[in-house]
């Protein structure tokens, strides 16, 4: 793969509407350029803009992300169509309600955070703000400088969606992401702590992110018991935060203080290592293995690269701690599975393949989760390819490929 020393190589956006994807064959590299009409994708997004839920009972609306991921990975037209029809049946239409006629203002928009029935009013509110001030100013005012940057709701996937819109210059997607973030709002500001105090703690009690999960939280009996809420991940998350706030705070205080870039790299690595964690044979955990944590870590990485000159280091340290808290909570809710076998062990026993082999298999499968995971793995590989642990991304790509091709392989939501 070619060198990826800057964000432009790892996070490509729409470079002249063409996406250049390096395909590695043994010791040679070839490059293919795919073209997708950006206007067509924008029209598709606009048609879906106010019609479907962004998430319904743990089922996210990631149609636009899947189509872009397929395009980036080199899918042909028929494979893009197949990807569309694999996702489309899972979309849930929004019901018409009287609430959607309500108009939010600068004085009232904070009053309805966390109320999913206000999705359309928030959509209109943020759309108007973006038309008035532009995307970057709205992100600064209504994300970084607002309570939304302290929300753990829906496993940070609203931040992933918002960042996806920024990266690919699609204001409607940014609007959706902000409305999604507002309506799934779960405030965890009190658990994110103060960076200065954490730095003092870490000087004498430094525990690696991975060790906090697999060595300490995994063995802590105080996290035993069910936290199902109303049988969705989002509700279980709220139950956990409310019932175990002080215990979560104890573990957050153990979090070491690293420079932002180094900390983000560690969280990307941890999210990757959690993908194979499962308690069931030939089953992958929907929330640990589905790539959401990897996508959110990379989204925060993108936000750091784009907005670090406009915000303080503490702003990004807060997002980094938010990413770890989300990882910690996900790990607990999903039953605290044991550390997975090392990356070089092939759990599905298929022959180790190169990036091109894995990407082709995932595209052909049409499995939306696997497609998004592969896109994230390629980005992580490009951004961190000089790191000594870089081969872990290819090993996980092979793992996901084997999972998709294995007989009986399936995603499971339950931790049991």
Sine and cosine of phi, psi and omega as CSV:
sin_phi,cos_phi,sin_psi,cos_psi,sin_omega,cos_omega
0.00,0.00,0.49,-0.87,0.00,-1.00
-0.96,0.27,0.32,-0.95,-0.05,-1.00
-0.89,0.45,0.54,-0.84,-0.03,-1.00
-0.75,-0.66,0.90,0.43,-0.10,-0.99
-0.99,0.12,-0.09,1.00,-0.02,-1.00
-0.68,-0.74,0.21,-0.98,-0.04,-1.00
-0.91,0.42,-0.46,0.89,-0.05,-1.00
-0.89,0.45,-0.46,0.89,0.03,-1.00
-0.99,0.10,-0.59,0.81,-0.04,-1.00
-0.99,0.16,-0.65,0.76,-0.03,-1.00
-0.88,-0.47,1.00,-0.07,-0.23,-0.97
-0.99,0.13,-0.38,0.93,-0.10,-0.99
0.87,0.50,-0.64,-0.77,0.06,-1.00
-0.93,-0.37,0.99,0.15,-0.01,-1.00
-0.95,0.30,0.99,-0.16,-0.05,-1.00
0.84,0.55,0.48,0.88,-0.01,-1.00
0.93,0.36,-0.12,0.99,0.06,-1.00
-0.99,-0.17,0.56,-0.83,0.10,-0.99
-0.88,-0.47,0.82,-0.57,-0.02,-1.00
-1.00,-0.10,0.85,-0.53,-0.05,-1.00
-0.86,-0.51,0.84,-0.54,0.00,-1.00
-0.99,0.15,0.78,-0.63,0.05,-1.00
-0.92,-0.38,0.84,-0.54,-0.09,-1.00
-0.99,-0.16,0.79,-0.62,0.06,-1.00
-0.81,-0.59,0.97,-0.24,-0.05,-1.00
0.82,0.57,-0.91,-0.42,-0.05,-1.00
-0.98,-0.22,0.17,0.99,0.00,-1.00
-0.89,-0.45,0.42,-0.91,-0.01,-1.00
-0.79,-0.61,0.77,-0.63,0.10,-0.99
-0.89,-0.45,0.40,-0.92,-0.06,-1.00
-0.83,-0.56,0.74,-0.68,0.08,-1.00
-0.87,-0.50,0.54,-0.84,0.00,-1.00
-0.88,-0.48,0.84,-0.55,0.04,-1.00
-0.96,-0.27,0.53,-0.85,-0.01,-1.00
-0.82,-0.58,0.77,-0.64,0.08,-1.00
-0.77,-0.63,0.71,-0.71,0.02,-1.00
-0.90,0.43,0.93,-0.36,-0.02,-1.00
-0.88,0.48,-0.60,0.80,-0.02,-1.00
-0.89,0.46,-0.56,0.83,0.01,-1.00
-0.92,0.38,-0.68,0.73,0.03,-1.00
-0.90,0.43,-0.66,0.75,0.03,-1.00
-0.88,0.48,-0.63,0.77,0.01,-1.00
-0.91,0.41,-0.65,0.76,0.03,-1.00
-0.88,0.48,-0.69,0.72,0.01,-1.00
-0.90,0.43,-0.68,0.74,0.01,-1.00
-0.89,0.46,-0.64,0.77,0.01,-1.00
-0.89,0.46,-0.50,0.86,-0.04,-1.00
-0.99,-0.10,0.00,1.00,-0.24,-0.97
-0.84,0.55,-0.73,0.68,-0.06,-1.00
-0.89,-0.46,0.33,0.94,-0.13,-0.99
-0.98,-0.21,-0.58,0.81,-0.15,-0.99
-0.87,-0.50,0.49,-0.87,0.14,-0.99
-0.87,0.49,0.56,-0.83,0.15,-0.99
-0.97,0.25,-0.46,0.89,0.08,-1.00
-0.39,-0.92,0.67,-0.75,0.05,-1.00
-0.66,-0.75,0.92,-0.39,-0.01,-1.00
0.74,0.68,0.84,0.54,0.07,-1.00
0.96,0.27,0.00,1.00,0.01,-1.00
-0.99,-0.15,0.97,-0.25,-0.06,-1.00
-0.99,0.17,0.44,-0.90,0.12,-0.99
-1.00,-0.05,1.00,0.01,-0.01,-1.00
-0.91,-0.41,0.53,0.85,-0.03,-1.00
-0.84,0.54,-0.76,0.64,-0.03,-1.00
-0.89,0.46,-0.66,0.75,0.01,-1.00
-0.90,0.44,-0.65,0.76,0.00,-1.00
-0.91,0.42,-0.68,0.73,-0.01,-1.00
-0.90,0.44,-0.67,0.74,0.03,-1.00
-0.92,0.39,-0.65,0.76,0.02,-1.00
-0.88,0.47,-0.69,0.73,0.04,-1.00
-0.86,0.50,-0.69,0.72,0.02,-1.00
-0.88,0.48,-0.72,0.69,-0.02,-1.00
-0.89,0.46,-0.58,0.82,-0.05,-1.00
-0.99,0.14,-0.03,1.00,0.11,-0.99
0.99,-0.11,0.38,0.93,-0.02,-1.00
-0.92,0.40,0.55,-0.84,0.09,-1.00
-0.99,0.13,0.15,-0.99,-0.07,-1.00
-0.85,0.52,-0.69,0.72,-0.02,-1.00
-0.92,0.39,-0.50,0.87,0.04,-1.00
-0.96,0.28,-0.55,0.83,0.11,-0.99
-0.91,0.42,-0.67,0.74,0.02,-1.00
-0.90,0.44,-0.67,0.74,0.04,-1.00
-0.88,0.48,-0.67,0.74,0.04,-1.00
-0.88,0.48,-0.64,0.77,0.02,-1.00
-0.87,0.49,-0.74,0.67,-0.07,-1.00
-0.97,0.23,-0.22,0.97,0.12,-0.99
-0.97,0.23,-0.55,0.84,-0.07,-1.00
-1.00,-0.04,-0.64,0.77,-0.14,-0.99
-0.79,0.61,-0.68,0.73,-0.04,-1.00
-0.89,0.46,-0.33,0.94,-0.03,-1.00
-1.00,0.05,-0.13,0.99,-0.01,-1.00
-0.95,0.31,0.66,-0.75,-0.05,-1.00
-0.92,-0.38,0.86,-0.51,-0.03,-1.00
-0.90,0.43,0.57,-0.82,0.11,-0.99
-0.97,0.24,0.67,-0.74,0.05,-1.00
-0.99,0.14,0.54,-0.84,0.07,-1.00
-0.97,0.25,0.79,-0.61,0.03,-1.00
-0.68,-0.73,0.28,-0.96,0.02,-1.00
-0.95,0.33,-0.40,0.92,-0.03,-1.00
-0.89,0.46,-0.53,0.85,-0.07,-1.00
-0.90,0.44,-0.28,0.96,0.02,-1.00
-0.99,0.14,-0.19,0.98,-0.02,-1.00
-0.95,0.31,0.59,-0.81,-0.03,-1.00
-0.95,-0.33,0.84,-0.55,0.05,-1.00
-1.00,0.02,0.55,-0.84,0.00,-1.00
-0.80,-0.59,0.08,-1.00,0.06,-1.00
-0.87,0.50,-0.45,0.89,-0.01,-1.00
-1.00,0.08,-0.37,0.93,-0.12,-0.99
-0.91,-0.41,-0.19,0.98,-0.18,-0.98
-0.91,0.42,-0.46,0.89,0.00,-1.00
-0.97,0.23,-0.27,0.96,-0.10,-1.00
-0.95,0.32,-0.39,0.92,-0.13,-0.99
-0.91,-0.40,0.29,0.96,0.03,-1.00
-0.86,0.51,0.71,-0.70,0.00,-1.00
1.00,0.00,-0.04,1.00,0.00,-1.00
-0.99,-0.14,0.96,-0.29,-0.09,-1.00
-0.91,0.40,-0.35,0.94,-0.01,-1.00
-0.95,0.30,-0.18,0.98,-0.03,-1.00
-0.99,-0.13,0.35,0.94,-0.05,-1.00
-0.86,0.51,-0.77,0.64,-0.03,-1.00
-0.91,0.42,-0.69,0.73,0.10,-1.00
-0.85,0.52,-0.64,0.77,0.05,-1.00
-0.92,0.39,-0.60,0.80,0.04,-1.00
-0.86,0.51,-0.73,0.68,0.01,-1.00
-0.91,0.42,-0.65,0.76,-0.03,-1.00
-0.88,0.47,-0.78,0.62,-0.05,-1.00
-0.95,0.32,-0.51,0.86,0.06,-1.00
-0.90,0.44,-0.68,0.74,0.03,-1.00
-0.89,0.45,-0.66,0.76,-0.01,-1.00
-0.91,0.42,-0.64,0.76,0.01,-1.00
-0.92,0.39,-0.62,0.79,0.05,-1.00
-0.90,0.43,-0.54,0.84,-0.03,-1.00
-0.99,0.15,-0.67,0.74,-0.19,-0.98
-0.89,-0.46,-0.22,0.98,-0.05,-1.00
1.00,0.01,0.33,-0.94,-0.12,-0.99
-0.89,0.46,-0.77,0.64,-0.12,-0.99
-0.88,0.47,-0.65,0.76,0.00,-1.00
-0.93,0.36,-0.60,0.80,0.04,-1.00
-0.92,0.40,-0.66,0.75,0.05,-1.00
-0.88,0.48,-0.65,0.76,0.01,-1.00
-0.91,0.42,-0.74,0.68,-0.11,-0.99
-0.98,0.22,-0.63,0.77,-0.16,-0.99
-0.96,-0.29,0.01,1.00,0.13,-0.99
-0.86,-0.51,-0.94,0.34,-0.06,-1.00
-0.87,0.49,-0.64,0.77,-0.07,-1.00
-0.99,-0.14,0.35,0.94,-0.03,-1.00
-0.71,-0.70,0.15,-0.99,0.04,-1.00
-0.89,0.46,-0.29,0.96,-0.05,-1.00
-0.87,0.49,-0.46,0.89,0.00,-1.00
-0.97,0.25,-0.03,1.00,0.05,-1.00
-0.90,-0.43,0.38,0.93,-0.02,-1.00
-0.99,-0.17,0.73,-0.68,0.04,-1.00
-0.98,-0.21,0.09,1.00,-0.11,-0.99
-0.83,0.55,0.62,-0.78,0.03,-1.00
0.76,0.65,0.66,0.75,0.18,-0.98
0.85,0.52,0.54,0.84,0.04,-1.00
0.93,0.37,0.16,0.99,0.00,-1.00
-0.92,0.39,-0.45,0.89,0.15,-0.99
-0.88,0.48,-0.61,0.79,0.04,-1.00
-0.92,0.38,-0.61,0.79,0.06,-1.00
-0.87,0.50,-0.72,0.69,-0.03,-1.00
-0.91,0.41,-0.70,0.72,0.03,-1.00
-0.86,0.52,-0.73,0.68,-0.03,-1.00
-0.92,0.40,-0.60,0.80,0.09,-1.00
-0.83,0.55,-0.69,0.72,0.03,-1.00
-0.91,0.42,-0.63,0.78,0.04,-1.00
-0.91,0.42,-0.74,0.67,-0.08,-1.00
-0.87,0.49,-0.62,0.78,-0.08,-1.00
-0.98,-0.22,0.25,0.97,0.10,-1.00
0.82,0.58,0.78,0.62,0.03,-1.00
-0.83,-0.56,1.00,-0.02,-0.06,-1.00
-0.82,0.57,-0.57,0.82,0.01,-1.00
-0.89,0.46,-0.60,0.80,0.04,-1.00
-0.93,0.38,-0.64,0.77,0.06,-1.00
-0.87,0.50,-0.69,0.72,0.04,-1.00
-0.86,0.51,-0.72,0.69,0.03,-1.00
-0.86,0.50,-0.70,0.71,-0.02,-1.00
-0.87,0.49,-0.68,0.73,0.02,-1.00
-0.92,0.39,-0.66,0.75,0.04,-1.00
-0.91,0.42,-0.65,0.76,0.07,-1.00
-0.87,0.49,-0.69,0.72,0.01,-1.00
-0.90,0.43,-0.67,0.74,-0.02,-1.00
-0.92,0.39,-0.63,0.78,-0.09,-1.00
-1.00,0.10,-0.19,0.98,0.08,-1.00
-0.93,-0.36,0.32,0.95,-0.14,-0.99
-0.85,0.52,0.81,-0.59,0.14,-0.99
-0.71,-0.70,0.94,-0.34,-0.12,-0.99
-0.97,0.23,0.83,-0.55,0.06,-1.00
-0.80,-0.60,0.44,0.90,0.00,-1.00
-0.80,0.60,-0.65,0.76,-0.05,-1.00
-0.92,0.39,-0.34,0.94,0.01,-1.00
-1.00,-0.07,-0.15,0.99,-0.05,-1.00
-1.00,0.06,-0.33,0.94,0.19,-0.98
0.92,0.40,-0.14,-0.99,-0.03,-1.00
-0.94,-0.34,0.77,-0.64,-0.07,-1.00
-0.88,0.47,-0.60,0.80,-0.03,-1.00
-0.91,0.42,-0.68,0.73,0.00,-1.00
-0.93,0.37,-0.57,0.82,0.00,-1.00
-0.93,0.37,-0.55,0.83,0.02,-1.00
-0.90,0.44,-0.63,0.78,0.04,-1.00
-0.90,0.43,-0.66,0.75,0.00,-1.00
-0.91,0.42,-0.64,0.77,-0.11,-0.99
-0.94,0.33,-0.38,0.92,-0.02,-1.00
-0.89,0.45,-0.51,0.86,-0.03,-1.00
-0.93,-0.36,-0.27,0.96,-0.09,-1.00
-0.68,-0.74,0.90,0.43,-0.11,-0.99
-1.00,-0.01,0.89,-0.45,-0.01,-1.00
-0.83,-0.56,0.77,-0.64,0.00,-1.00
-0.90,0.43,0.52,-0.86,-0.01,-1.00
-0.79,0.62,-0.74,0.67,-0.06,-1.00
-0.89,0.45,-0.62,0.78,-0.02,-1.00
-0.94,0.33,-0.55,0.84,0.06,-1.00
-0.85,0.53,-0.69,0.72,-0.02,-1.00
-0.96,0.29,-0.88,0.47,-0.22,-0.98
-0.98,0.21,-0.43,0.90,-0.04,-1.00
-0.98,-0.20,-0.51,0.86,-0.11,-0.99
-0.96,-0.30,-0.85,0.53,-0.02,-1.00
-0.89,0.45,-0.62,0.78,-0.02,-1.00
-0.86,0.50,-0.51,0.86,-0.06,-1.00
-0.99,-0.17,0.04,1.00,-0.09,-1.00
-1.00,0.07,0.94,-0.34,-0.06,-1.00
-0.93,0.37,-0.24,0.97,-0.03,-1.00
-0.94,0.34,-0.24,0.97,0.05,-1.00
-1.00,-0.09,0.12,0.99,0.02,-1.00
-0.95,0.33,0.36,-0.93,0.03,-1.00
0.95,-0.30,0.22,-0.98,-0.05,-1.00
-1.00,-0.02,0.60,-0.80,0.05,-1.00
-0.71,-0.71,0.83,0.56,-0.18,-0.98
-1.00,0.08,-0.32,0.95,-0.06,-1.00
0.83,0.55,-0.81,-0.58,0.06,-1.00
-0.98,-0.19,0.55,0.83,0.09,-1.00
0.92,0.38,0.52,0.86,0.21,-0.98
-0.80,-0.61,0.39,-0.92,0.00,-1.00
-0.88,0.47,-0.67,0.74,-0.03,-1.00
-0.86,0.51,-0.68,0.73,0.00,-1.00
-0.94,0.34,-0.62,0.78,0.04,-1.00
-0.90,0.44,-0.58,0.81,0.03,-1.00
-0.88,0.47,-0.69,0.73,0.01,-1.00
-0.92,0.40,-0.62,0.79,0.05,-1.00
-0.89,0.45,-0.71,0.71,0.00,-1.00
-0.88,0.47,-0.72,0.69,-0.04,-1.00
-0.90,0.44,-0.63,0.78,0.00,-1.00
-0.95,0.31,-0.66,0.75,-0.12,-0.99
-0.99,0.10,-0.43,0.90,-0.08,-1.00
-0.82,-0.58,0.55,0.84,-0.07,-1.00
-0.84,0.54,-0.76,0.64,-0.07,-1.00
-0.92,0.40,-0.58,0.81,0.01,-1.00
-0.94,0.34,-0.67,0.74,0.08,-1.00
-0.87,0.49,-0.64,0.77,0.03,-1.00
-0.88,0.48,-0.63,0.77,0.03,-1.00
-0.87,0.50,-0.69,0.72,0.00,-1.00
-0.95,0.30,-0.55,0.83,0.04,-1.00
-0.91,0.41,-0.52,0.85,0.03,-1.00
-0.94,0.35,-0.32,0.95,0.04,-1.00
-0.99,0.16,-0.23,0.97,-0.10,-0.99
-0.89,0.46,0.83,-0.57,-0.02,-1.00
-0.94,0.33,0.42,-0.91,0.03,-1.00
-0.99,-0.15,0.90,-0.43,0.06,-1.00
-0.85,-0.52,0.37,-0.93,0.19,-0.98
-0.81,0.58,0.53,-0.85,-0.15,-0.99
-0.79,0.61,-0.73,0.69,-0.05,-1.00
-0.89,0.45,-0.67,0.74,0.00,-1.00
-0.92,0.39,-0.66,0.75,0.01,-1.00
-0.90,0.43,-0.66,0.76,0.02,-1.00
-0.90,0.44,-0.64,0.76,0.03,-1.00
-0.88,0.47,-0.65,0.76,0.03,-1.00
-0.91,0.42,-0.61,0.79,-0.01,-1.00
-0.96,0.29,-0.56,0.83,0.12,-0.99
-0.89,0.46,-0.70,0.72,0.02,-1.00
-0.89,0.46,-0.69,0.72,0.00,-1.00
-0.89,0.45,-0.69,0.72,0.02,-1.00
-0.87,0.49,-0.60,0.80,0.03,-1.00
-0.92,0.39,-0.66,0.75,-0.01,-1.00
-0.93,0.37,-0.41,0.91,0.00,-1.00
-0.98,0.19,-0.29,0.96,-0.06,-1.00
-0.84,0.54,-0.70,0.71,-0.02,-1.00
-0.99,0.17,-0.06,1.00,-0.07,-1.00
-0.94,0.35,0.83,-0.55,-0.01,-1.00
-0.40,-0.92,0.42,-0.91,0.06,-1.00
-0.96,-0.27,0.02,1.00,-0.07,-1.00
-0.80,-0.60,0.65,-0.76,0.02,-1.00
-0.92,0.40,0.73,-0.68,0.02,-1.00
0.86,0.52,0.41,0.91,0.10,-1.00
-0.81,-0.59,0.63,-0.77,0.11,-0.99
-0.91,-0.42,0.65,-0.76,-0.03,-1.00
-0.92,0.38,0.80,-0.60,-0.05,-1.00
-0.83,0.56,-0.63,0.78,-0.14,-0.99
-0.99,-0.15,-0.51,0.86,0.07,-1.00
-1.00,0.04,-0.64,0.77,-0.07,-1.00
-0.99,-0.10,-0.13,0.99,-0.09,-1.00
-0.99,0.17,0.00,1.00,0.08,-1.00
1.00,0.03,-0.01,1.00,-0.04,-1.00
-0.89,0.46,-0.68,0.73,-0.04,-1.00
-0.93,0.37,-0.60,0.80,0.06,-1.00
-0.92,0.40,-0.67,0.74,0.01,-1.00
-0.89,0.45,-0.65,0.76,-0.01,-1.00
-0.94,0.33,-0.60,0.80,0.06,-1.00
-0.89,0.45,-0.66,0.75,0.02,-1.00
-0.94,0.33,-0.54,0.84,0.07,-1.00
-0.90,0.44,-0.69,0.72,0.04,-1.00
-0.91,0.42,-0.60,0.80,0.09,-1.00
-0.86,0.52,-0.70,0.72,0.02,-1.00
-0.90,0.43,-0.71,0.71,0.02,-1.00
-0.86,0.51,-0.63,0.77,0.04,-1.00
-0.88,0.48,-0.73,0.68,-0.03,-1.00
-0.90,0.43,-0.59,0.80,-0.09,-1.00
-1.00,0.10,-0.58,0.81,-0.17,-0.99
-0.89,-0.46,0.20,0.98,-0.09,-1.00
-0.91,0.41,-0.44,0.90,0.01,-1.00
-0.98,0.20,-0.28,0.96,-0.03,-1.00
-0.99,-0.11,-0.18,0.98,-0.09,-1.00
-0.72,-0.69,0.34,-0.94,-0.01,-1.00
-0.98,0.20,0.28,-0.96,0.06,-1.00
-0.87,0.50,-0.56,0.83,0.01,-1.00
-0.89,0.45,-0.54,0.84,0.04,-1.00
-0.88,0.47,-0.66,0.75,-0.01,-1.00
-0.99,0.17,-0.51,0.86,0.10,-0.99
-0.89,0.46,-0.57,0.82,0.05,-1.00
-0.91,0.42,-0.68,0.73,0.04,-1.00
-0.91,0.42,-0.59,0.80,0.04,-1.00
-0.90,0.43,-0.68,0.73,0.04,-1.00
-0.92,0.38,-0.56,0.83,0.07,-1.00
-0.89,0.46,-0.66,0.75,0.05,-1.00
-0.89,0.46,-0.69,0.72,0.00,-1.00
-0.93,0.38,-0.65,0.76,0.03,-1.00
-0.87,0.49,-0.65,0.76,0.04,-1.00
-0.90,0.44,-0.67,0.74,0.05,-1.00
-0.88,0.47,-0.71,0.71,0.01,-1.00
-0.87,0.49,-0.75,0.67,-0.02,-1.00
-0.91,0.41,-0.64,0.77,0.03,-1.00
-0.88,0.47,-0.70,0.71,0.00,-1.00
-0.87,0.50,-0.66,0.75,0.00,-1.00
-0.94,0.35,-0.76,0.65,-0.05,-1.00
-0.87,0.49,-0.58,0.81,-0.04,-1.00
-1.00,0.03,0.31,0.95,0.20,-0.98
1.00,-0.06,0.16,0.99,0.06,-1.00
0.79,0.62,0.86,0.51,-0.01,-1.00
-0.90,0.43,0.40,-0.92,-0.01,-1.00
-0.95,0.31,0.29,-0.96,0.02,-1.00
-0.84,0.54,0.71,-0.71,-0.03,-1.00
-0.96,0.29,0.32,-0.95,0.10,-0.99
-0.83,0.56,0.40,-0.92,-0.04,-1.00
-0.87,0.49,0.41,-0.91,-0.13,-0.99
-0.84,0.53,-0.54,0.84,-0.10,-1.00
-0.97,0.24,-0.19,0.98,0.08,-1.00
-0.99,0.15,0.77,-0.64,-0.07,-1.00
-1.00,-0.06,0.99,-0.17,-0.11,-0.99
-0.93,0.38,-0.45,0.89,0.00,-1.00
-0.96,-0.26,0.03,1.00,0.19,-0.98
0.87,0.50,0.53,0.85,0.16,-0.99
-1.00,-0.04,0.30,-0.95,-0.01,-1.00
-0.93,0.38,0.67,-0.74,0.00,-1.00
-0.90,0.44,0.78,-0.62,-0.03,-1.00
-0.89,-0.45,0.20,-0.98,0.06,-1.00
-0.99,0.10,0.03,-1.00,-0.01,-1.00
-0.85,0.53,-0.70,0.71,-0.06,-1.00
-0.87,0.50,-0.66,0.75,0.00,-1.00
-0.89,0.45,-0.72,0.69,-0.02,-1.00
-0.90,0.43,-0.72,0.70,-0.02,-1.00
-0.87,0.48,-0.70,0.71,-0.01,-1.00
-0.87,0.49,-0.67,0.74,-0.01,-1.00
-0.91,0.41,-0.65,0.76,-0.01,-1.00
-0.93,0.37,-0.67,0.74,0.05,-1.00
-0.86,0.51,-0.70,0.71,-0.04,-1.00
-0.90,0.44,-0.54,0.84,-0.02,-1.00
-0.92,0.40,-0.56,0.83,-0.05,-1.00
0.96,0.29,0.11,0.99,-0.02,-1.00
-0.96,0.28,0.89,-0.46,-0.17,-0.99
-0.90,0.43,-0.66,0.75,0.01,-1.00
-0.89,0.46,-0.70,0.71,-0.02,-1.00
-0.91,0.42,-0.59,0.80,0.03,-1.00
-0.89,0.46,-0.72,0.70,0.00,-1.00
-0.93,0.37,-0.60,0.80,0.07,-1.00
-0.88,0.47,-0.71,0.70,-0.04,-1.00
-0.89,0.45,-0.66,0.75,0.05,-1.00
-0.86,0.51,-0.68,0.73,0.01,-1.00
-0.92,0.40,-0.64,0.77,0.01,-1.00
-0.90,0.44,-0.64,0.77,0.04,-1.00
-0.90,0.44,-0.68,0.74,0.03,-1.00
-0.90,0.44,-0.71,0.70,0.00,-1.00
-0.88,0.47,-0.65,0.76,0.03,-1.00
-0.87,0.50,-0.70,0.71,-0.02,-1.00
-0.93,0.37,-0.61,0.79,-0.07,-1.00
-0.97,0.23,-0.58,0.82,-0.10,-1.00
-0.89,-0.45,0.40,0.92,-0.17,-0.99
-0.90,0.43,-0.34,0.94,0.01,-1.00
-1.00,0.06,-0.09,1.00,0.03,-1.00
-0.96,0.28,0.53,-0.85,-0.07,-1.00
-0.91,0.42,-0.36,0.93,-0.01,-1.00
-1.00,-0.08,0.19,0.98,-0.12,-0.99
-0.83,0.56,-0.59,0.81,-0.06,-1.00
-0.89,0.46,-0.31,0.95,0.05,-1.00
-0.86,0.52,-0.54,0.84,0.00,-1.00
-0.92,0.39,-0.68,0.74,0.04,-1.00
-0.92,0.39,-0.61,0.79,0.04,-1.00
-0.89,0.45,-0.65,0.76,0.05,-1.00
-0.94,0.35,-0.56,0.83,0.09,-1.00
-0.87,0.50,-0.66,0.75,0.06,-1.00
-0.92,0.39,-0.62,0.79,0.03,-1.00
-0.87,0.49,-0.74,0.67,-0.01,-1.00
-0.91,0.42,-0.63,0.78,0.04,-1.00
-0.88,0.47,-0.71,0.71,0.04,-1.00
-0.89,0.45,-0.63,0.78,0.03,-1.00
-0.88,0.47,-0.71,0.71,-0.02,-1.00
-0.91,0.41,-0.57,0.82,-0.05,-1.00
-1.00,0.05,-0.24,0.97,-0.06,-1.00
-0.95,0.30,0.60,-0.80,0.07,-1.00
-0.93,0.37,0.80,-0.60,0.01,-1.00
1.00,0.07,0.00,1.00,0.02,-1.00
-0.92,0.40,0.72,-0.69,-0.04,-1.00
-0.42,-0.91,0.41,-0.91,0.11,-0.99
-1.00,0.08,0.63,-0.78,0.06,-1.00
-0.77,-0.64,0.66,-0.75,0.00,-1.00
-1.00,0.04,-0.54,0.84,-0.10,-0.99
-0.99,0.17,0.52,-0.85,-0.03,-1.00
-0.99,0.12,-0.29,0.96,-0.05,-1.00
-0.98,0.20,0.00,0.00,0.00,0.00
